[in-house]
Amino acid sequence: MIHLATALCVKADDLLCANPQWVPERPAVGIAPKLSDAELVTLAVISALLGFDSEARFVRFARTHLGPWFPYIPKRPGYNKRLRRSAEMIARVVERLSRECPSWHDDVWLADSAPVECGRSRQTQKRSDLAGWAQYGYCASHSRWFWGLRLHLVTTPSGLPVAFALAGAKADERDICADMIDHAGLTRPGQTLIADKGYRRASFERHLSERGITLIRPAMRTEPARPHQQFLRPLRQIIESVNQTFKSQISLERHRGRTRAGVAARVLARIAALTAAIWHNETYRHTRPSRSLTAYDH
């Protein structure tokens, strides 16, 4: 863990120094923060990799065990305030880290979405700051309805997040996927995108085809057999495994966010944790599987 934290802190500091526009705005007159933005990103990644779902518990742990590497660690209110204002900064660091991974250039992508539950009572839905963004949706893998968001992902077979988005539970997966690819500038002729039946739509396939991307998905019962069906089962298992990594090892379903900024920052911290682990494994630990987190979860 310490090797990853050190490498990530140095890398994040280089990226933020080269791109000061990513850093949240601060008053022109004020006290300079004792905890740097790179250290804040690194602490958020450590918290996610160690499975902390409580910021109070993580701050106590960090103050006790991480003092030699982080000379100043703020109290929980200060840490929470800094983290909530840093969602865009974390997203920028994740995007740049992923582009520096060797697996970024893989010519196969996998697309899927995972539920991000934000509440379970009608009173929460009515009073929550997330109202209007979070929605009721159905999770087929758990056979239940939930109120919250969906994390939409486009990843490589190694599990590296290439593009991601948080949207309401009822948002159309095909529209979100198309927007992610366009927003991230991922037009890449010869690319293959593998998805499930939920991504079936002629206009979506035409949109991808115009950008040189071929969609492979299961054929519906009313359709003739589609090409390359033999590749679907093993590769679909990979994206399900990536979702399970988020849910179990990085505690995506226990984000405990209560505001829009809080949910965004906590989910992005978990995406940053997986991206940082893959980046570190592919850059410094070539013999280790790219998505292996066993060296960082204790």
C-alpha positions as CSV (number, residue, x, y, z in Angstrom):
1,M,0.0,0.0,0.0
2,I,2.8,2.5,0.9
3,H,4.5,2.0,-2.5
4,L,1.2,2.7,-4.3
5,A,0.5,5.7,-2.1
6,T,3.9,7.2,-2.6
7,A,3.9,6.7,-6.4
8,L,0.3,8.0,-6.7
9,C,1.0,11.1,-4.5
10,V,4.1,12.0,-6.6
11,K,2.1,11.4,-9.9
12,A,-0.9,13.4,-8.7
13,D,1.3,16.3,-7.6
14,D,3.0,16.4,-11.0
15,L,-0.4,16.4,-12.8
16,L,-1.9,19.1,-10.6
17,C,1.1,21.3,-10.8
18,A,1.0,21.0,-14.6
19,N,-2.8,21.6,-14.7
20,P,-3.6,24.2,-11.9
21,Q,-7.1,24.7,-13.4
22,W,-8.1,21.3,-12.0
23,V,-7.6,22.4,-8.4
24,P,-10.7,23.8,-6.7
25,E,-10.8,27.5,-6.4
26,R,-9.7,29.0,-3.0
27,P,-10.0,32.6,-1.7
28,A,-7.3,34.9,-2.9
29,V,-6.6,35.8,0.7
30,G,-6.4,32.9,3.1
31,I,-4.3,30.3,4.8
32,A,-2.5,27.9,2.5
33,P,-3.8,24.3,3.2
34,K,-1.4,22.1,5.1
35,L,-2.7,19.0,3.3
36,S,-1.9,19.3,-0.4
37,D,-4.4,18.3,-3.1
38,A,-2.2,15.4,-4.2
39,E,-2.2,14.1,-0.6
40,L,-6.0,14.5,-0.5
41,V,-6.4,12.4,-3.6
42,T,-4.0,9.8,-2.2
43,L,-5.9,9.6,1.2
44,A,-9.2,9.2,-0.7
45,V,-7.7,6.3,-2.7
46,I,-6.3,4.6,0.5
47,S,-9.6,4.9,2.2
48,A,-11.4,3.2,-0.7
49,L,-8.8,0.4,-1.0
50,L,-8.9,-0.3,2.7
51,G,-12.7,-0.6,2.6
52,F,-13.6,2.3,4.9
53,D,-17.2,3.5,4.6
54,S,-16.9,6.0,7.5
55,E,-14.8,9.1,7.1
56,A,-14.6,9.4,10.9
57,R,-13.1,6.0,11.3
58,F,-10.7,6.5,8.4
59,V,-9.5,9.8,9.8
60,R,-8.8,8.1,13.1
61,F,-7.0,5.3,11.4
62,A,-4.9,7.8,9.3
63,R,-4.0,9.9,12.3
64,T,-2.8,6.7,14.1
65,H,-1.1,4.8,11.3
66,L,-0.3,7.2,8.4
67,G,1.4,10.0,10.3
68,P,5.0,9.2,9.0
69,W,3.8,9.7,5.4
70,F,1.2,12.5,5.9
71,P,2.5,15.0,8.4
72,Y,-0.9,16.8,8.6
73,I,-4.2,15.1,8.4
74,P,-7.3,17.3,9.1
75,K,-10.1,16.4,11.4
76,R,-13.2,14.8,9.9
77,P,-15.1,18.0,9.1
78,G,-12.2,19.5,7.3
79,Y,-11.4,16.3,5.4
80,N,-15.1,16.0,4.4
81,K,-15.3,19.6,3.2
82,R,-12.1,19.3,1.1
83,L,-13.2,16.0,-0.4
84,R,-16.7,17.2,-1.3
85,R,-15.1,20.1,-3.3
86,S,-12.6,17.9,-5.1
87,A,-14.8,15.6,-7.2
88,E,-13.8,17.3,-10.5
89,M,-10.2,17.2,-9.6
90,I,-10.3,13.5,-8.8
91,A,-12.1,12.8,-12.1
92,R,-9.3,14.6,-14.0
93,V,-6.6,12.7,-12.2
94,V,-8.4,9.4,-12.9
95,E,-8.7,10.3,-16.6
96,R,-5.0,11.1,-16.9
97,L,-3.9,8.0,-15.0
98,S,-6.0,5.7,-17.1
99,R,-4.5,7.1,-20.3
100,E,-1.0,6.3,-19.1
101,C,-1.8,2.6,-18.5
102,P,-0.6,0.2,-21.2
103,S,-4.1,-1.5,-21.3
104,W,-5.7,1.8,-22.3
105,H,-4.8,0.9,-25.9
106,D,-6.7,-2.3,-25.9
107,D,-9.0,-2.6,-28.9
108,V,-11.9,-4.2,-26.9
109,W,-14.1,-2.3,-24.5
110,L,-16.8,-3.6,-22.1
111,A,-19.9,-1.6,-21.2
112,D,-22.3,-2.0,-18.3
113,S,-23.8,-0.2,-15.3
114,A,-24.1,-0.9,-11.6
115,P,-26.7,0.4,-9.1
116,V,-25.6,3.0,-6.5
117,E,-28.3,3.0,-3.9
118,C,-28.8,6.3,-2.0
119,G,-31.8,5.6,0.3
120,R,-34.5,3.1,1.2
121,S,-37.4,5.1,2.7
122,R,-40.0,7.4,1.1
123,Q,-39.1,10.1,3.6
124,T,-35.5,10.0,2.5
125,Q,-36.5,10.3,-1.1
126,K,-38.7,13.3,-0.4
127,R,-36.2,15.2,1.8
128,S,-32.9,14.2,0.3
129,D,-30.6,16.7,-1.5
130,L,-30.3,14.0,-4.2
131,A,-34.0,14.4,-5.2
132,G,-34.3,15.1,-8.8
133,W,-31.0,13.3,-9.6
134,A,-31.6,10.0,-7.9
135,Q,-34.5,7.9,-9.2
136,Y,-36.3,4.7,-8.6
137,G,-34.9,1.9,-10.8
138,Y,-34.8,-1.9,-11.0
139,C,-31.7,-4.0,-10.4
140,A,-32.0,-7.3,-12.3
141,S,-29.0,-8.9,-10.6
142,H,-30.6,-8.4,-7.2
143,S,-34.2,-8.7,-8.4
144,R,-35.3,-5.6,-6.5
145,W,-36.1,-1.9,-6.9
146,F,-33.9,0.7,-5.5
147,W,-33.7,4.5,-5.2
148,G,-30.5,6.1,-6.3
149,L,-28.2,6.3,-9.2
150,R,-26.3,4.1,-11.7
151,L,-22.6,4.0,-12.3
152,H,-22.1,3.6,-16.0
153,L,-18.7,2.2,-17.0
154,V,-16.8,1.5,-20.1
155,T,-13.7,-0.6,-19.3
156,T,-11.0,-2.6,-20.9
157,P,-10.8,-6.4,-20.3
158,S,-8.2,-5.7,-17.6
159,G,-10.8,-3.7,-15.7
160,L,-9.4,-0.3,-16.4
161,P,-12.1,2.4,-16.4
162,V,-12.0,4.1,-19.8
163,A,-15.1,6.3,-19.3
164,F,-17.6,6.6,-16.5
165,A,-20.7,8.5,-15.5
166,L,-23.2,8.8,-12.7
167,A,-26.8,9.2,-13.8
168,G,-30.3,8.6,-12.5
169,A,-31.5,5.0,-12.2
170,K,-33.9,5.4,-15.0
171,A,-31.5,7.0,-17.5
172,D,-31.1,5.1,-20.8
173,E,-27.9,3.1,-20.8
174,R,-27.4,3.6,-24.5
175,D,-27.7,7.4,-24.4
176,I,-25.3,7.6,-21.4
177,C,-22.8,5.3,-23.2
178,A,-22.9,7.4,-26.4
179,D,-22.4,10.6,-24.4
180,M,-19.5,9.1,-22.4
181,I,-17.7,8.1,-25.6
182,D,-18.2,11.5,-27.2
183,H,-17.4,13.5,-24.1
184,A,-14.1,11.6,-23.5
185,G,-13.1,11.8,-27.1
186,L,-12.9,8.1,-27.5
187,T,-13.5,7.9,-31.2
188,R,-11.2,5.1,-32.2
189,P,-11.6,3.3,-35.6
190,G,-11.4,-0.5,-35.3
191,Q,-12.6,-0.5,-31.7
192,T,-15.0,-3.2,-30.4
193,L,-17.6,-2.5,-27.7
194,I,-19.2,-5.5,-25.9
195,A,-22.4,-5.0,-24.1
196,D,-25.6,-6.9,-23.0
197,K,-29.1,-6.9,-24.5
198,G,-30.0,-3.6,-22.8
199,Y,-27.8,-1.8,-25.3
200,R,-29.9,-2.9,-28.3
201,R,-31.0,0.0,-30.5
202,A,-30.5,0.7,-34.2
203,S,-29.7,4.4,-33.7
204,F,-27.1,3.5,-31.0
205,E,-25.3,1.0,-33.2
206,R,-25.4,3.5,-36.0
207,H,-23.9,6.2,-33.7
208,L,-21.0,3.9,-32.8
209,S,-20.5,2.7,-36.4
210,E,-20.1,6.3,-37.5
211,R,-17.2,6.5,-35.1
212,G,-15.6,3.3,-36.2
213,I,-16.8,1.3,-33.2
214,T,-18.4,-2.2,-33.6
215,L,-21.0,-3.2,-31.1
216,I,-21.2,-6.9,-30.1
217,R,-24.2,-7.9,-28.0
218,P,-26.4,-11.0,-27.6
219,A,-29.0,-11.5,-30.3
220,M,-32.7,-11.2,-29.2
221,R,-35.0,-14.2,-29.9
222,T,-36.6,-12.4,-32.8
223,E,-33.2,-11.6,-34.4
224,P,-30.9,-13.8,-36.6
225,A,-27.6,-14.9,-35.1
226,R,-25.2,-12.0,-34.8
227,P,-21.4,-12.3,-35.6
228,H,-18.8,-13.0,-32.9
229,Q,-21.3,-14.4,-30.4
230,Q,-18.6,-16.9,-29.2
231,F,-16.7,-14.0,-27.5
232,L,-19.6,-12.8,-25.5
233,R,-19.8,-15.1,-22.5
234,P,-16.2,-14.9,-21.2
235,L,-15.9,-11.2,-21.8
236,R,-19.3,-10.4,-20.2
237,Q,-18.1,-12.3,-17.1
238,I,-15.2,-9.8,-16.9
239,I,-17.4,-6.7,-16.7
240,E,-19.6,-8.4,-14.1
241,S,-16.4,-9.2,-12.2
242,V,-15.4,-5.5,-12.4
243,N,-18.8,-4.5,-11.0
244,Q,-18.3,-7.0,-8.2
245,T,-14.9,-5.5,-7.4
246,F,-16.6,-2.1,-7.0
247,K,-19.4,-3.5,-4.8
248,S,-17.4,-5.9,-2.5
249,Q,-13.8,-4.8,-2.4
250,I,-14.2,-1.1,-2.8
251,S,-17.6,-0.8,-1.0
252,L,-19.4,1.1,-3.8
253,E,-22.8,0.2,-2.2
254,R,-21.7,1.6,1.1
255,H,-20.7,5.1,0.0
256,R,-22.8,6.8,2.6
257,G,-23.1,10.0,0.6
258,R,-26.0,12.3,1.4
259,T,-25.5,15.2,-0.9
260,R,-24.8,15.5,-4.6
261,A,-21.2,16.6,-4.1
262,G,-20.7,13.9,-1.4
263,V,-22.0,11.0,-3.5
264,A,-19.9,12.2,-6.5
265,A,-16.7,12.5,-4.5
266,R,-17.1,9.2,-2.8
267,V,-17.9,7.3,-6.0
268,L,-15.1,9.0,-7.8
269,A,-12.7,8.1,-5.0
270,R,-13.6,4.4,-5.6
271,I,-13.0,4.7,-9.3
272,A,-9.7,6.4,-8.6
273,A,-8.8,3.5,-6.2
274,L,-9.3,0.9,-8.9
275,T,-7.6,3.0,-11.6
276,A,-4.6,3.7,-9.3
277,A,-4.2,0.0,-8.5
278,I,-4.3,-1.0,-12.2
279,W,-1.9,1.8,-13.0
280,H,0.5,0.8,-10.3
281,N,0.3,-3.0,-11.2
282,E,0.9,-2.4,-14.9
283,T,3.7,0.2,-14.3
284,Y,5.6,-1.2,-11.4
285,R,4.3,-4.8,-10.7
286,H,4.4,-6.4,-14.2
287,T,4.0,-9.9,-12.8
288,R,0.8,-9.1,-10.9
289,P,-2.7,-9.3,-12.5
290,S,-3.8,-5.8,-13.4
291,R,-6.9,-5.7,-11.3
292,S,-5.4,-7.5,-8.3
293,L,-6.1,-5.5,-5.1
294,T,-4.8,-8.0,-2.6
295,A,-1.6,-6.1,-2.0
296,Y,-3.5,-2.9,-1.2
297,D,-6.5,-4.0,1.0
298,H,-4.6,-4.4,4.3
